[in-house]
Amino acid sequence: MTIVPIPFNRAGLVGNEFKYISQALEFGHISGDGRFTIKCHELLEKELGVTKALLTTSCTHALEMAALLLDLQPGDEVIVPSFTFVSTVNAFVLRGARPVFCDIRADTLNLDEQKIERLITSRTKAIIAVHYAGVGCDMDSILMLAKRHGIAVIEDNAHGLFGKFKGRYLGTFGCLATQSFHETKNFTCGEGGALLINDPSYVERAEIIREKGTNRNRFFRGQVDKYTWVDLGSSYLPSDVLAAFLFAQLECRDQIQSRRRHIWKYYREHLEEWASRNGVRLPFVPEYCEQPWHMFYMLMPSLKARQALIAHLKAREILSVFHYLPLHLSEMGRRLGGKENDCPVTECVSASVIRLPFYSELTEADQARVVSAIHEFVDA
Ligand SMILES: Cc1ncc(COP(=O)(O)O)c(C=O)c1O
């Protein structure tokens, strides 16, 4: 009997994606800022209560826009987790900033707010808060610290759309926040992202940066009679075809989230007992955080056990993955001065974390297969 592989991720369709793409084509405007882009902006602004949402071609590009908006100069410093995706840091290094790596908390795997202040210097311009797995960083402490030192807070909310910290949506705390609509995310258009703007003073310049450094948006609104090059920028706006796909997904957010909630809870319920018997840690979500059911990870007792479990699952045609490798120990991180033991919790978590297959269309039968394969694993 052939065993059908269970992938780690598979982007699913929720209903109106093709219909809206056809409509975008019929409207005859498939470049950026067409009708569906505007619909996505309005939905995000209304639902989250942010001043402005701007779709971008990726979360990476939204982060690059944030770095441009902060006017970072060579030698400026940004405090970043090492346990994150490359773009969280690379976007700021592109502007000449120096990343100062901060360790994470062992429970939420988010920036350790107790370890930030000692890293602040007169050159510090921003703290980049990544809400790992969409579980909120301690935004009370981070915002208080940033305010005291006059530095900006940017939220990298790639995982956390519709997650909440103390009843308030993630992405609404920093002066700027970024979202990802990459195919691995809860809501997707293949590749995509958004910049959320909470400080209105950034809106006009953000529109310019997103439109190749021109004031084209003002021209379209009839505020100037021709558009011209006014600032630095790039092409950060996605095609309306992608926005049409994304709008279909965002419209069905309750359906998607409820399905993912079910998947997450199934893993938790069926793995809890096995995990406690084998010294494995399941995700921790503080009671004041509402998570958006983005991923299910486990922390294995050792690197050896983690690698053995990945191989054990792979032999059963189940794909699990690990991430992130500590950025301060990457080739680039080391060139910037990173060395072993700079961020001990990050180093330990990175060696033990494993992520299980997680996507909206994962069936209960397939999940049962993943769970029973894990129960058979004896090496932990
Ligand atoms: C925390 C974090 N930030 C940024 C990104 C980059 O997102 P994108 O692929 O949309 O550029 C990712 C990608 O998964 C991520 O995990």
The ligand as an ORCA input file, in Angstrom:
! r2SCAN-3c Opt
* xyz 0 1
  C       9.056     36.354     11.808
  C       9.102     36.504     10.319
  N       9.335     37.717      9.792
  C       9.374     37.909      8.460
  C       9.185     36.872      7.586
  C       9.264     37.125      6.103
  O       8.014     37.008      5.496
  P       7.861     37.067      3.914
  O       8.146     35.693      3.385
  O       6.426     37.467      3.691
  O       8.797     38.090      3.395
  C       8.937     35.585      8.078
  C       8.729     34.460      7.159
  O       8.195     33.434      7.459
  C       8.897     35.389      9.472
  O       8.707     34.174     10.015
*
